[in-house]
Amino acid sequence: MQRRNFLKIGGLAIGGLAIPRGLLKAAQSFPASERLGRVNLARVRLKSAPDENSQTLDFLYEDAVVPWLREVVGPNPFRINQRWVETPNGFIWAPHLQPVENKENQPVDRIPTHGEIPGMWVEVTVPWVDVYLENPPGRSPWLEYASFPRFYYSQVLWVDKVTVDDNGQAWYRINERYGNLGDIFVGRAEAFRPFSFDEVTPIHPEIDEKRVIVNLTNQSISCFEGNREVYFCRVSTGAKFNVQGEATDTWETPPGPHPIFWKLFSLHMSGGASGVGWDLPGIGWTTFFASGGIAIHSTFWHNDFGVPKSHGCVNTAPDDAKWIFRWVDPPVGYEPGELTISMPGGTIVDVIEL
């Protein structure tokens, strides 16, 4: 069904939340495995061995979910990452799979109020969940390409209403708090886990001397307390191309020391030129440190860390982004989940090239 036809379907109001008629459905069935992988490209090859030159057994398509049995090393010529994921039916190059889980949650009975605005921060804990526009037509550019909008594992969102329908199904209203162009969604409550206060408290707030090193050459982040490295992870920084996709001699992540000036639990991020731009909802643990919208943030659309891929931001795995967000100064409270930092700014992010 095309998106334009989808938006013409009459809405069915359930306790004040509008669900498109005919689209009320049970939870998506995913493989029964503790570790899963979601295909993050339009099409990927399933190989007979962890080797790019091995036989192609089959093709899998975007959002297919497979059991993640183990990760092994194998050749993929001219690629930095040499990691492969073994599935029951063959091997997939690891960057083409988002590591996910399928963890359902107990819905809350009522939405809490931590400040003046009722609501709670949640993260997606299933590989993906279909969501429905409560207020069509869609305003965000990403909806132009989404016949059925979905949120993906690890995305961070703001929920401001819960309703239970006649079948006992709980629904959350998802209303992005920052960067929202006006779209409001409804999704199955079991797919979203509310954050506890404890898991967003600052890490080592008593330490004054902190700094972050982003190494463009090694595609890594190191967090230091004084001269002691306390955290390390692989990242994907901006590559050597501009917003038009043209190759340049300079990194899109600007070298030099930069103070953190804005932190958000979640942000709807968009930018770039027509045809090569981006529009992504629910970007978690966003830490801005350089002009031009350059931030360290969670990434769900690729698993190719160690390779420059972005338009300037520093892409990290969700757990890495969350740790860094909680560790860098100044801390951000659960309410409002956002902080603008006046000069001289917060923790210094030093972008270097070796």
Secondary structure, DSSP 4 states (H G I P E B T S, - for coil): --HHHHTTSPEEEETTEEEETT---PPPP--S-SSEEEE-SSEEEEESSSSTTSPEEEEEETT-EEE--EEEE---TT-S--EEEEETTEEEEGGGEEEE-----PPPSS--BSSSSB-EEEEE-SSEEEEEESSPSP-SGGGGG-SS-EEETT-EEEEEEEEE-TTS-EEEEE--SSS--S--EEEEGGGEEEPPSGGGSPSSTT---EEEEEETTTTEEEEEETTEEEEEEE-B-B-SB-TTS-B-SS-SS--EEEE--EEEEEEEEEES-TTT-EEEEEEEEEEEEETTTEEEEE--S---TTS--BSSSEEE-HHHHHHHHHHSSSP--TTTSEEE--TT-SSEEEEE--
